[in-house]
Structure formats: C-alpha cells, structure tokens
C-alpha cells in the first residue's frame, strides 16, 4: 500500500489514470455494453430522507470530487502562505496568465453562442478551466530537456486557475440557495477548523465533521465540492513549533493525494466522459452545435491567446520578468497546454446543462476534442523546443575540454 501510495502521489500518474478512465468510458459508451454502462451510471444509492439518494455519477461528481477539491484547497493555501504566490514579484506573471486564460476563452465561447437558443450562454465558463493532472502528464511525456521553470510556471498558473474555477462554481452555478443548511454548515466547519488549528489529526474526530459539512453544503444548493475547498482552507500550513517535518496541510495533502489522484478523479472521469456519439446525434451534429464549437475554440485558441497575451502584457508594462531559462516559445507551448480542460470543464458542463442532457453530451465531445487538440499542438511546440535544448546540450558537451569547462566560458574569461 505504501508503494502504491507513493506512485499515486506523482502528479503525472494521476493524469495517466485520468486518460485511461476517460478512454475506457468512451469505449464502453459506444460499444454493445453501452446500455449497461448507462445503467451503472444511473444506479441510485444513499438515504432518500437526507436527499442523498444520488446516482453513481452524481456521487462521483459531488462526493468523490470533494476529495479532489479538498486537496486543491490545501495546495492553494500552502502556495499563498508559504509558496510562490506569497511573493508578488514571482506570482505576477502566472496569476496574470491564469486570469487571461479564463477571460479570453469565456469571451470566445460567448461570441460563438451570443445568438444561440436553449440557454447556450450558461456554459460560458466551460472552456475556462485547466486540468493540471492531464497537463502534467502530457508535459512529463514531452519533457527531457525543457527548463524546470516551465513546470513551476504551469503549476502556479493551475493553482490560481483552480481558485478562480471554484469561485465561478460557487457564484454562478448555484441555482437555488437554502440559507438554513448553509448556516448550519458553519458549525461543523468551525469545529473542524478549531481542531486542526490545535493540530488535532485524529480521523475519528475530523472525518464526521467533514462529512457533516459536506452534507449540509449539498443540502444548501451550493455545489458540495465547495465544502472540500473550505475544509482545505481551514488547515494550517505553518508548523506551530519551528523544526523539521511537514506542516499539517502538507501532512494531509500527503495522505489524501493518492486517494484524489488514484480514485476520485479517475472515477469521475469514468462516469463523466462516457458520451455516446449516436446518442449525441452523431459527430456531425455535435460539431455543428455552437456550444461544442465554442468550447473547442475557447480551449485551443482562447487559452493560447489568453495565457500568452496576458503574460506578454504584464512583462511589457511592469517589472515582472520570465524566470531564468524560460523563453517565449516555452510560454506559447505552456499556453497551448493550458487548453487541456477536462475534469472541471466536464463538471461545469453538467452544472450548466444538466447531466445526461443532449447539450451535456455535446459539451463532453467538445471538451474531449478541444483538450486532445490542445495537447497535440502543445506536444508539437514543446517537442520542437525540446529538440532545440538537446542540440544546445550536445554542442556544450562537444565544446567542453578535459577539465569539464566549456570552451565558450574559457574564451569569455580569457583563459
């Protein structure tokens, strides 16, 4: 179990499992077992008295994804308290890139659906999200000689992207708000925060409080994954006493990341990505729908223009600069990579149009097509850059003398 957990803590492994789960769902949905797959998705479990008689697909989206957002909340707080986002100078470019990477795709989607009927505009936020697990998996496949700053930039961008996506879900995709359960949810949240601030780690105390907070937030009409984020924000980052060892937020992230990457996200992808092309009216009907076209254009063109353009504007008119070793070619490849919007994009699609609706089927195809196209283009760009780095490294090795000092440095130093 320890070895499996260590493997699942690697962010790229989670992305690979995500791709496998999505591919399996697509294959099943378009196979002779498609009816069985849909029956499994619609199987209801849970107590009806608590309004928790949810389908397996809903349990995956509302329940398991709360674990994913809990880990995201831990990571967000750690970055703001002790990470790169604590330093405004370091955070300026990736924060601007994340904001640009959300605004431009939303504008492009809106342009495609301005005159569309059937509430198409409600899906404006679908192409704004970046799936960090999927993107890191693609980057790991490409990366051999790419600069380390590229991955750091992508991670910081994704952290801000997650925060903005959480805010969008809470503010714009809450259909009806029940104030009483929402106020009652503050009680277990406050008790959870009090215990973790006192560095209590006992699961038999913390887990019931977390479940109670999740149930009450779910009852309030706010998407239940927001409870996971709030619980993550409550966990302290800094150790109470100076010394070696992780803080409580890092400790919880170490424990829950394998569950998030190895179970929560792949299971959600399995139930969310299984779209039947025949049920969606065929590929031609889907690609003629302005919703699918807006999603594809937003993920591929919108993310590239938004991330790259915002980064260039901020460094052009402020003192912020790219990290050492990072070129504009790298930023362009990263901007394309940010167009891989999978987990959160599918979730927002379900919230916007309703799970199982025809529009939701078009959303799934649009997200899958846009994400795959963005991944393909990013791979081409970054592989080109990768070959350039490898050529430079090979030239440096040839120019290195017996002492291990490159000739170019000897010439510069006059030795």
N, C-alpha and C positions, 0 to 999 in steps of 0.2 A: 504493500500500500504506500509506503514511503517513497519507493522508486516511481510508482505511477504518479503520485502527487507531485514529485519533483519534475517529471516530464510535463505534466499539465500546467505547471507554473510558467513554462516557456510560452510567451505570447504567441509565437508563430504556430505552436502546436494547436492552440485553440482555433486559430484561423483555418488550419488544415482540417480539423474536425468539423468546423462550420461548413466548409466547402463540401466535404463528404456527405454530411447530413442533408444539405440542400440538393445535391445531385441525386441522392437516394430518394428524396421526396419527389423530385421531378420525374424520376424513372417510375416510381410506383403510381403516381397520379396519372401517368399516360400509358399504363400497362393494363393487362387484363385484371389486375388486382386493384384497379383504381377505386372501385366501389368499396372494397374492404378498407382501403386507406382512408377514404372519406368517412366511413362509418366509425373507424377508430378515432378520427379527429373529433367527431360529434358525440362520442360517448360521454355521458354526464356522470360526474362523481361529486360527492360533497353534500353537506346538510342544507336542505332547502329552507329550513327555518332561519338560517343566517344569510340567506340569499347567496349561498356558496355552492349551489348545485350547478357547477360550471362544466363545460366540455373540456376534454383534454387539451384542445388547442387553446382555450381560454386560461386553463391552469398554467400552460406553458408561457403565455403572454403576460398574464397578471401575476402569477405566483413565482415561477422559476426566474423570470426576468427581474424580479425584485432583488434576487441574489446578485445578478449582474450589476444592477444599479447601486446596490449596497457597496460592492467592490469599487464601482466608479466613484461613489461618494467618498470612500476612504482615500482613493487616489487623488481626487480633486482637492480635498482638504490638505493632504500631505504636500501637494505641489504648491498650494497657496501659502502654507505655513512654513515649510522647510525646503521647498523645491525651487525650480527655475522661475515659477510665477511670482515668487516673493520679490525678485529683483525686477523692477520696471524696465530697466535697460535691456535685460535678456528676454523679457516677456513681450516687449512691444511688437516685434515682427510676427511671432506665431499667433499672438492674440489678434492682431490686425488681419492676418491670413485667415484665421478661423471666422472672423466676422464677415470678411469679404466672401469667403467660401460658403456662407449661408445666405447673404443678401442677394448676390447675383443669381444663383440657381432659383431662388424664390421669385425673382423678377422675371426670369426666362420662363418659368412654369406659368406664371400669371399671364405673360404675353401670349403663350400658346392657348390658354383657356379663358381669355377675357370674355369671349362671346359664347362660350360653351354652356350648354344647358345641363340640368341634372346635378347641380351643386358641385361642378368640377373644380371650382376655385377653392373648395375646402381642403384640397390636397396640396396647397401651396408649399407646405413645409416638408413634403416627402423627399425632395432631392437635396435638402439642406444638410443631411446627416452624413458622417463618415464612419465606416465600420473599421475601427482600429485593428481588431484581430485579423480580419480579412486582409487589410492593407499591409500589416506587418508580415503576414505570411507571404504575400507577393514580394515584399521587399527582401525577405530572407532568401527567397529563391533566386532573386537577381543579384544580391549583394555579395561581392567578394572583395572588391577594391574601392567601393564607394566610401565617402568620408563618414566618420562616426557622427558628425554634426547633423547629417541628413536624418538619421533615425531620431535624434534628440528633438529636432525641429518638428518632425511628424508626430512624436508623442505629445509634445507640448500643445501643438495645434489640436490634436484629438481630445486632449483634456478639456480645453476651452470649448470645443465643439460639443462634447458631451454635456457640459454645463448649460450651454445655450439650448440644446435639444431638450434637456429636462425642463427648462423654463418654458419652452414652447408647448410641450405636452401638458404641463400644469395650467398654463394660462389660456391656451387656445383650443384644447381638446377635452375640456371638461363640460359636458353637455348640461348636466343638472347638478347643482350643488346642494347637499344636505348639511346644514350647519351644525346640527346636534352631533352626529357621528364625528364630524371633523373636529369639533371642540373636545369631544371625549377622547379622540386620538392623542391629544396633547398630554393626557395623563400618563399612558404607558411610555410615550416618547420622553417625557420629563423624568420619569423613574429610570428609564434606560440611560438617559444622559447623566443622571446623578450617580448611578452605579459605575458607569465607565469612567467618569471623572475621578472617581475614587479608586480607579484601576481594578475594579472587580472583573474577573474573567470567567466566573462560574456560568457555564452554559445553561444550567437548570434555573438560573435566575434571569439571565438575559434573553434566552430564546422565547419563553412565554410572553415577555413584554414586547418583543419584536413582532411576534405573531399577532398579538392583540392590536398593536399599532397598525399592522398591515390590514387586518380585518376591518377596523374602523375607518381607515382611509378608503378602502374599497367600498364600504357602505356609503361614504360621503359623496361619491360620484367622481372624485379626483382619481386619476389612474393610480392603481395600487403601487406601481413601481416608484412613485414619488416617496412612498414610505421608506423604501430601501435607501434612497438618497439621503433623506433626513436622518435616518439611523446612522448612516455612514458619517454624516457631518458631525454627529454628536460625539464621536470617538476622538479622544485627544491624540495628538501627534507627538508632542514633545514629552520625553520622559520626565517623571516627577523629580527624580534624583539623577544628577549627572553620572554618566558611566557608560560602559559598553552595553550593547544589546539593543534590540529594536524597541520603538515606542509601541503603544497599544494599537494604533492604527496600522502600523506595519505588521504587527503580530496577527491582527485579524485578517489583513489582506493576504498574508502568507497562508492562513488556514482556509479562507474561502475562495481564493483564486482558482484552485483546481476544480472545485465544485461549479464555479461560474463558467470556466473555460471548457471543462470536460463534460458537463451535464446541462446546465441551464441554457447556454447559448445554442449548442448543437440541437437540443430537443426542441427549442423554439424554432430554429431553422427548419427542422424536420416537419413541423406542423404548419409553418408559415409559408414555406417555399413550394409546397406541393400544388402547383397550378396545372389544371388540365387544359391543354390547348384547345381541345374540342369544346370543353365547357365554356371557355372564354370567347367562343365564336371563331376560333381559328387565328393563326398568327397574322393573317392579312387584316382581319377585323380589329385585332388589338393594335397593330401598328398604324391603323387609320384613326384611332381614338386620340384626341388631343391630350388626354391625361397621360397616356403612355409616352407619347412623343414629348410632352413637356418634361416628364421625369427623365427620359434618356438625354434630352438636350441639357437639362439642368445638371445632371450628374457629370456628363462628359465635358460640355463646353462651359457651363456655368461655374463648376468647381475650378476648372483650369483658369478661367479668366478672373474669377473672384479671388482665389488664393494668390495667384501670381501678381495680379494687378494691385491688390491691397499691399502686398509685401513690397513691391517696387515703389508705390506711392509713399509709404511710410519711410523707407530708407532714403527716398529722394528729398523729402521735405522735413525730415527730422535728423537727429544724430544717430539713430539706430542703424546698425550695420549687420550684414550677414556674418555668421560665425566663420572663423578661420577654416579654410579648406572647402567652403561651400560656394558653389558658383550659381549663376542664374540658370544654367542648364539643369543643375540639380533641383533648383526650386521649381522649374517648369515640370520636371518629372514627378516631383512630390505633389504638385498641384493636380496633375492628372491622377495620381494615386489616391488623392483625397476624394476623387469621384466614386470610389468604391463605397457606396452607401447601402448597407444590407440590413443588419439587424434592426436598427432604429427606424430606417426608412420603411421597412415592412410593417413595423409596429404602428407608425404614424398612418400608413395607408389603411390599416384595419380600423384605426380610430376615426379616420376621416370618412370612410365609405361603408364601414360595417364588414365584419369578417364574413366571407362566403358570397358577397355580392358580386355581380358581374364587373363592376368598376374595380373592386378589390382584386379580382383575377387579372385585370389589365394592369393594375398597379404592380402586382408581383412580376409579371412579364417585363414591364418597363424597368423595374428595379434590377432584375436579373440581367437584362440586356445592357442597361446602362453601366452596371457595375463591371460586367465582363469586358465591355468595350473600353472602359476607363483603365481596367487592369492590363488589357492588351497594349494600349497606347503607352501607358506608363512603363511597361516592360520594355517596349521598343526604345523609348527615350533613354531610360536608365541603363539598359544594356549597352547602348551606344556610348554613354558616358563611362560605363564600367570598362569597356574596351580601351577607352582613352586613358583611364587611370592605370590599367595594366600595362599599356605601352610606355607610359612615363616611368613606372616602376622598373620595367625591363631595361629602359635606357639608363636609369640610375644605377642598376646593377652592373651594366657593361662599363659605365664610367667610373666605377669605384676601384680604387687602387688596392694594393695589398694590405694597406693599413686600415681599410674599411672606410676611407673618406672619399666621397665623390669628387671627381676632378673639378667640377664647377665650383665647389667650395674652396679647393686649393687655389684656383685662379683668383677668386674673389679675395682671399686672404693673402695673396701674393706669395704663397709657399709652394 
